[in-house]
């Protein structure tokens, strides 16, 4: 498994890949991981990993080989590319010098550039390559305005085609991603490898600790929760602006947990709008997030209003629904179809539209009796369709054909 992101870091790809690795091990596979020194989301190398180029360790029976990566808190394109390219080079060296033979390489993208390393390691080890696409690059970066340089866009598009052509299999996290790739590369063997949830593990992490009371919220407060990366794609301005518009509902509180490049600006926006019902908290370790979700009432899942996100399924949906909490979804397309229309797990609002969000907040406030029904619907839906054990089993069968 070749990935820039892996525990002890916290985040959606870290959790998803770690869980997939464990479940592939349980199926009888021998799994090793080639990854970077942990640094996310603080963009600082974790203590104990400084001043070395490579390091081997073991985690739950898996060999973890880590290699150096350049990190910086500066988020300009130049420093992002340094971050990506540094691991692309160091992981290639580590893959050749520090890792053993492999039958199969699973490479996680983004970053797209890591696919270059994966193709070269595929040839070196004479292995098959699965290129797993959790976000379409460079398309996502262009539409989000992160990349504007025409030369860089052209080179990235060429690299994308080259990687797909040299991959034995291409997997995608959403049906939208699969459809996009299938349209452009109809000859590729594709597999839908969605995110999901390990409900048993999640429930086992619940304790008697009442996070709501611990941090000072009341039992009658209606807590709307966002947890995860506070980045450009999430469109979190909408939550802060909506909070400023429901000051007449003192019981409604907004809990934003996590880190990211937009957090400081969002905190400034809160002060500017006097949105006193918005509360920011630091990121929570993976083994504690279940207690937080258990203590809130509704999960808010927003994204920017871009055609690009018509096929997006934010990973935070699964844990919220698994713990029987309803969602307020600001994502059009595939996610809305699955979790609002099919599952009946909550309500939807128009992305980046504070008025639309306020309307649904008021409805939920006035119809609290429906929250339990929505949460139960979502719980049953993810058990049936997004159980990580079943997803891993289907994937294992696919690559072992």
C-alpha positions in Angstrom: 0.0 0.0 0.0 1.6 3.3 -1.2 0.0 6.4 0.4 1.1 9.8 1.6 -1.4 9.6 4.4 -1.6 7.0 7.2 -2.1 6.7 11.0 -1.0 7.9 13.5 -2.3 10.9 11.4 -6.1 11.4 11.7 -8.3 12.0 8.7 -10.6 10.4 6.2 -8.0 8.7 3.9 -5.9 7.6 6.9 -8.8 5.9 8.6 -10.1 4.3 5.4 -6.8 2.9 4.2 -5.8 1.7 7.7 -9.1 -0.2 8.0 -8.8 -1.6 4.5 -5.3 -2.9 5.3 -6.5 -4.6 8.5 -9.4 -6.3 6.7 -7.2 -7.4 3.8 -4.9 -9.0 6.4 -7.9 -10.8 8.0 -8.6 -12.2 4.5 -5.1 -13.8 4.5 -3.1 -11.1 2.6 0.3 -10.0 3.8 0.1 -6.2 3.9 2.9 -3.7 4.2 2.6 0.1 3.9 5.0 2.6 2.3 4.0 6.1 3.6 5.4 9.4 4.8 6.5 10.6 8.2 3.3 11.6 10.0 2.6 15.3 9.8 -1.0 15.9 9.0 -3.1 18.0 9.7 -0.7 20.2 11.7 1.9 20.1 8.8 4.6 19.4 11.4 6.6 16.2 11.6 5.4 14.3 14.6 7.8 13.9 17.5 10.2 11.0 17.2 10.4 11.1 13.4 12.7 14.1 13.0 16.3 13.9 11.7 15.9 10.7 9.7 15.3 9.7 6.1 13.7 6.3 6.4 12.2 4.5 9.3 10.6 1.0 9.7 8.0 0.1 12.4 5.2 -2.3 12.9 1.5 -1.7 13.4 -1.1 -4.4 14.0 1.1 -7.0 12.3 1.9 -4.8 9.3 5.3 -3.5 8.3 5.2 0.2 7.9 8.1 1.8 6.0 8.2 5.6 6.3 10.2 8.1 4.2 11.0 11.8 4.5 8.6 14.4 3.4 8.9 18.2 3.2 6.3 20.0 5.2 5.4 23.7 5.6 2.5 25.6 7.1 2.6 27.8 4.0 -0.2 26.7 1.7 0.8 28.3 -1.6 0.9 26.1 -4.6 4.7 26.1 -4.6 4.9 24.7 -1.1 2.1 22.2 -1.8 4.1 20.9 -4.8 7.3 20.6 -2.7 5.3 18.6 -0.2 4.0 16.2 -2.9 7.2 15.9 -4.9 9.4 15.3 -1.9 7.5 12.2 -0.9 7.2 11.1 -4.6 11.0 11.0 -4.7 11.7 9.6 -1.2 9.1 6.9 -1.4 10.6 5.7 -4.7 14.0 5.4 -3.0 12.4 3.7 0.0 10.4 1.4 -2.2 13.5 0.2 -4.0 15.9 0.1 -1.0 13.8 -0.6 2.0 10.8 -2.7 1.0 10.5 -6.4 -0.1 8.7 -8.1 -3.0 5.0 -7.5 -3.7 2.3 -9.1 -5.8 0.1 -6.1 -5.8 0.7 -2.3 -5.2 -2.3 -0.2 -4.1 -1.5 3.4 -4.7 -3.7 6.1 -3.2 -4.4 9.3 -5.1 -4.3 12.3 -4.5 -1.6 13.3 -4.7 -1.6 12.3 -8.4 2.2 12.5 -8.6 2.5 9.5 -6.3 1.3 7.5 -9.3 4.6 8.1 -11.0 6.4 6.3 -8.1 3.8 3.5 -8.2 4.3 2.8 -11.9 8.1 2.6 -11.4 7.8 0.4 -8.3 5.4 -1.8 -10.3 8.1 -2.4 -12.9 10.8 -2.9 -10.3 8.9 -5.4 -8.3 7.0 -7.0 -11.3 3.8 -6.4 -9.4 0.3 -5.5 -10.5 -0.9 -2.0 -9.8 -4.2 -0.8 -8.4 -4.5 3.0 -8.7 -7.2 4.1 -6.2 -8.7 7.5 -7.0 -10.4 9.2 -4.1 -10.4 12.6 -5.8 -10.1 13.4 -9.5 -6.8 15.2 -10.1 -6.0 17.5 -11.8 -9.7 18.2 -12.4 -10.5 19.0 -8.8 -7.5 21.3 -8.3 -8.4 23.2 -11.5 -12.1 23.7 -10.6 -11.3 24.7 -7.0 -8.9 27.3 -8.4 -5.9 25.7 -6.6 -4.0 25.2 -9.9 -4.2 27.9 -12.7 -0.9 27.5 -14.5 -1.7 26.1 -18.0 1.6 24.3 -18.3 1.2 22.6 -14.9 -2.4 21.6 -15.8 -1.3 20.1 -19.1 1.6 18.2 -17.5 -0.8 16.9 -14.8 -3.3 15.7 -17.4 -0.6 13.9 -19.3 0.6 12.3 -16.1 -2.9 11.2 -15.2 -3.4 9.5 -18.6 0.1 7.8 -18.3 -0.7 6.5 -14.8 -4.1 5.1 -15.9 -2.6 3.4 -18.9 0.1 1.7 -16.8 -2.3 0.6 -14.1 -3.7 -2.9 -14.1 -6.9 -1.8 -12.2 -8.3 1.6 -11.4 -10.6 1.9 -8.4 -12.7 4.9 -7.5 -14.3 6.1 -4.2 -17.6 7.1 -5.7 -19.7 6.1 -8.6 -19.2 9.6 -10.1 -15.4 9.1 -10.1 -15.9 5.6 -11.8 -18.2 7.1 -14.4 -15.8 9.9 -15.2 -12.8 7.5 -15.6 -14.9 5.0 -17.6 -15.9 7.6 -20.0 -12.3 8.6 -20.7 -10.7 5.2 -20.4 -13.3 2.6 -21.5 -10.8 -0.2 -21.7 -9.7 0.0 -18.1 -10.8 -2.6 -15.5 -12.6 -0.5 -12.9 -13.9 -1.2 -9.4 -16.1 0.9 -7.1 -14.2 1.0 -3.8 -16.3 3.2 -1.6 -15.6 4.5 1.9 -17.7 3.0 4.6 -17.8 2.3 8.3 -16.8 -0.4 10.8 -19.8 -0.1 13.0 -18.6 -2.7 15.6 -15.3 -0.8 16.1 -17.0 2.5 16.2 -19.5 1.5 18.8 -16.8 -0.2 20.9 -15.1 3.2 21.3 -18.2 4.7 23.1 -17.6 5.4 26.7 -19.7 6.9 29.6 -18.1 10.3 29.0 -20.7 12.8 28.0 -18.8 15.2 25.7 -21.7 17.6 25.5 -21.7 18.3 29.3 -17.9 18.1 29.5 -17.4 21.1 27.2 -20.3 23.0 28.7 -23.4 22.5 26.5 -26.8 22.0 28.0 -29.1 19.0 27.6 -31.6 21.2 25.8 -29.2 22.7 23.3 -29.6 21.5 19.7 -26.1 20.8 18.5 -25.3 21.0 14.8 -21.9 19.4 14.3 -19.2 19.6 11.6 -16.0 17.6 12.1 -13.0 17.3 9.8 -10.7 19.3 7.6 -11.6 23.0 7.4 -10.4 23.5 3.9 -11.4 25.4 0.7 -13.7 22.7 -0.6 -16.0 22.5 2.4 -17.6 25.9 2.0 -17.9 26.4 5.8 -18.7 30.1 5.4 -22.2 29.0 4.9 -22.4 27.6 8.5 -21.0 30.7 10.1 -23.3 33.0 8.1 -26.4 30.8 8.9 -25.5 30.9 12.6 -25.6 34.7 12.5 -29.1 34.5 11.0 -30.6 32.3 13.8 -29.7 34.4 16.8 -33.4 34.2 17.8 -32.9 30.5 18.5 -30.6 30.5 21.6 -30.7 26.7 22.0 -29.2 26.2 18.5 -25.4 25.8 18.7 -22.9 25.0 16.0 -19.9 22.8 16.9 -16.9 22.9 14.4 -14.2 20.4 15.2 -10.9 20.1 13.3 -8.0 21.9 11.7 -7.2 23.3 8.3 -6.2 26.2 6.2 -9.5 28.0 6.5 -10.0 27.7 10.3 -8.4 31.1 11.2 -10.4 32.9 8.5 -13.6 31.3 9.7 -12.9 32.3 13.3 -12.4 35.9 12.1 -15.7 35.7 10.1 -17.4 34.5 13.3 -16.3 37.7 15.2 -17.1 39.9 12.3 -20.7 38.6 12.1 -21.1 38.2 15.9 -22.0 34.6 15.3 -21.7 33.7 19.0 -23.4 30.3 18.6 -20.4 29.0 16.6 -17.9 27.1 18.7 -14.5 26.0 17.4 -12.6 23.0 18.8 -9.3 21.4 18.1 -9.2 18.1 16.2 -10.2 15.0 18.2 -8.3 11.7 18.1 -9.9 8.9 16.1 -10.7 6.8 19.2 -12.6 9.7 20.8 -14.7 10.9 17.8 -17.5 8.4 18.6 -18.2 10.1 21.9 -18.4 13.5 20.2 -20.9 12.3 17.6 -22.9 10.5 20.3 -23.3 13.8 22.1 -24.4 16.0 19.2 -27.9 16.1 17.5 -27.3 16.7 13.8 -24.3 16.4 11.5 -23.8 19.2 8.9 -22.0 18.0 5.8 -21.3 20.9 3.4 -19.3 21.3 0.2 -18.8 24.1 -2.3 -21.4 24.4 -5.1 -19.3 23.0 -7.9 -20.3 20.5 -10.6 -17.1 18.7 -9.6 -18.8 17.6 -6.3 -21.9 16.1 -7.9 -20.2 12.7 -7.5 -18.7 13.4 -4.0 -19.5 11.4 -0.9 -17.9 13.0 2.1 -16.5 10.3 4.4 -17.8 12.0 7.6 -21.4 10.9 6.6 -20.7 7.3 7.5 -19.7 7.6 11.2 -22.5 10.1 11.9 -25.2 7.8 10.4 -23.7 4.7 12.0 -24.3 6.3 15.4 -27.9 7.1 14.5 -27.5 10.8 14.1 -29.4 12.6 11.2 -27.6 14.7 8.7 -28.1 18.1 7.1 -26.5 17.7 3.7 -25.1 20.5 1.6 -24.0 18.3 -1.3 -25.8 17.8 -4.5 -25.7 14.8 -6.8 -24.7 11.3 -5.7 -24.6 11.9 -1.9 -28.0 13.6 -1.9 -29.5 10.7 -4.0 -28.1 8.0 -1.7 -28.5 9.5 1.8 -31.4 11.9 1.6 -33.7 10.4 -1.2 -32.9 6.7 -0.8 -32.0 6.4 2.9 -34.2 9.2 4.3 -31.4 10.1 6.7 -32.1 13.8 7.1 -32.6 17.0 5.0 -30.6 18.7 2.3 -29.8 22.4 1.7 -28.4 24.1 -1.3 -24.6 24.3 -1.1 -23.2 27.7 -0.2 -26.7 29.1 0.4 -27.0 30.3 4.0 -30.7 31.1 3.5 -31.4 27.5 2.5 -29.4 26.2 5.4 -31.3 28.4 7.8 -34.6 27.2 6.5 -33.7 23.6 7.2 -32.2 24.4 10.6 -35.5 26.0 11.6 -37.4 23.0 10.4 -35.3 20.6 12.4 -35.6 22.9 15.4 -39.4 22.8 15.2 -39.6 19.1 14.4 -37.2 17.5 16.9 -39.4 14.5 17.0 -38.2 13.5 13.5 -34.5 13.4 14.4 -34.6 9.8 15.8 -36.4 8.5 12.7 -33.9 10.1 10.3 -31.0 8.8 12.4 -32.4 5.2 12.5 -33.0 5.3 8.7 -29.4 6.3 8.1 -28.0 3.7 10.5 -29.9 0.9 8.7 -28.8 2.2 5.3 -25.0 2.3 6.0 -25.2 -1.2 7.6 -26.7 -2.6 4.5 -24.7 -0.7 1.8 -21.4 0.6 3.4 -20.1 -2.0 5.8 -16.3 -1.9 5.5 -15.9 -5.6 6.0 -18.1 -6.4 3.0 -16.4 -3.7 0.9 -12.9 -5.2 1.7 -14.2 -8.7 0.9 -15.5 -7.6 -2.5 -12.3 -5.8 -3.3 -10.2 -8.8 -2.3 -12.2 -11.0 -4.6 -11.8 -8.5 -7.5 -8.0 -8.4 -7.3 -7.6 -12.1 -6.8 -9.5 -13.1 -9.9 
